[in-house]
Amino acid sequence: MVDATVGHGGHSYLFGKQLGPDGLILGLDVDKNCIIRAQEKLNSLSCKVILVRENFSNVAEVMAGKGIGKVDFILADLGFCSGQLTDSSKGLSFQENMPLDMRLDNRLKITASDIINNEEEESLANLIFDYGEERASRRIARFIVEYRRSQPITTTGQLAAIICKSLNQPVRGRRHQKVHPATKTFQALRIVVNDELGRLEKLLADSPRLLKENGYIGIISFHSLEDRIVKLNFKENAAKGFYEIITKKPIVPLREEVISNPRARSSKLRIARRI
Ligand SMILES: C[S@@+](CC[C@H](N)C(=O)[O-])C[C@H]1O[C@@H](n2cnc3c(N)ncnc32)[C@H](O)[C@@H]1O
């Protein structure tokens, strides 16, 4: 199987326990620390484990390079891990003050700070609207551009405060407010910095030819832009006769799971079978 987003190895470990010594897991992640963590976690498995620090958009090349033919299962659990949210070098959190970076892969060239400080107002507004689905995108972009005239925006704290101010919200968000006012803008920047949608489309486009007959693909997404891409891709592949869609509606977490793991609240799992 391919675990396209091996993270700390949680999913791979559970699958690996079901695989005997003939099984193979190819785990990918763009974050070096995740590869190290996954290595430790998956050490004790009896199946073969190959971990590669690579973007899942290049999974076909990695498989060819390792001499791996078609697989029985491709799994992707998109986005970022909780550990990455608190890792100050990643700059993903608006709850804590961190350098405004957002690259999951620190080999990428452009950071969120580069975008926030250099994009024109209209293009910033469009980006926040398109990738954050934020209705107040124009107002937020205006406040960002006004602020950066006097000083560069280099931290997540600065950006979160500017967004809150533009929306007339207290800087820490309102008490008991479920979703922080900066959530959508941060999502937009993360998507652009990491080219999340383009990479996902490439993985999905390659998957039919990487799966064995009767192999499965399972994708867990965390926001509607990703979920729409997965849904559409499965539909198109079903129309071409490549996939049978197993989840007519996506599988979502139970209430209890959301209570114990609030970050799961927006997750959706879609599964298809290669025909
Ligand atoms: C939600 S976590 C996965 C957690 C994992 N399922 C586990 O059980 O620990 C998502 C992981 O995907 C990685 N990631 C995100 N986009 C990626 C991409 N395009 N290619 C490879 N890895 C990616 C992130 O670095 C992160 O470690």
The ligand as a MOL file (V3000), in Angstrom:
LIG
                    3D

  0  0  0     0  0            999 V3000
M  V30 BEGIN CTAB
M  V30 COUNTS 27 29 0 0 0
M  V30 BEGIN ATOM
M  V30 1 C -3.1420 14.7520 8.7890 0
M  V30 2 S -1.4330 14.4080 8.6860 0 CHG=1
M  V30 3 C -1.3700 12.6700 8.4590 0
M  V30 4 C -1.3370 11.9140 9.7370 0
M  V30 5 C -1.1410 10.4200 9.5360 0
M  V30 6 N -2.2760 9.8150 8.8520 0
M  V30 7 C -0.8980 9.7060 10.8500 0
M  V30 8 O -1.6050 8.7220 11.1100 0
M  V30 9 O -0.0130 10.1260 11.6050 0 CHG=-1
M  V30 10 C -1.0120 14.9700 7.0910 0
M  V30 11 C 0.4440 14.7610 6.7250 0
M  V30 12 O 0.5680 14.9160 5.3260 0
M  V30 13 C 1.7520 15.5960 5.0100 0
M  V30 14 N 1.5090 16.2010 3.7040 0
M  V30 15 C 0.6650 17.1950 3.3840 0
M  V30 16 N 0.6600 17.4310 2.0730 0
M  V30 17 C 1.5230 16.5310 1.5250 0
M  V30 18 C 1.9360 16.2550 0.1870 0
M  V30 19 N 1.4560 16.9660 -0.8430 0
M  V30 20 N 2.8020 15.2450 -0.0140 0
M  V30 21 C 3.2720 14.5110 1.0320 0
M  V30 22 N 2.9330 14.7360 2.3160 0
M  V30 23 C 2.0590 15.7400 2.5590 0
M  V30 24 C 1.9490 16.5660 6.1470 0
M  V30 25 O 3.3020 16.9190 6.2820 0
M  V30 26 C 1.4160 15.7680 7.3400 0
M  V30 27 O 2.4460 15.0720 7.9840 0
M  V30 END ATOM
M  V30 BEGIN BOND
M  V30 1 1 1 2
M  V30 2 1 2 3
M  V30 3 1 2 10
M  V30 4 1 3 4
M  V30 5 1 4 5
M  V30 6 1 5 6
M  V30 7 1 5 7
M  V30 8 2 7 8
M  V30 9 1 7 9
M  V30 10 1 10 11
M  V30 11 1 11 12
M  V30 12 1 11 26
M  V30 13 1 12 13
M  V30 14 1 13 14
M  V30 15 1 13 24
M  V30 16 1 14 15
M  V30 17 1 14 23
M  V30 18 2 15 16
M  V30 19 1 16 17
M  V30 20 1 17 18
M  V30 21 2 17 23
M  V30 22 1 18 19
M  V30 23 2 18 20
M  V30 24 1 20 21
M  V30 25 2 21 22
M  V30 26 1 22 23
M  V30 27 1 24 25
M  V30 28 1 24 26
M  V30 29 1 26 27
M  V30 END BOND
M  V30 END CTAB
M  END
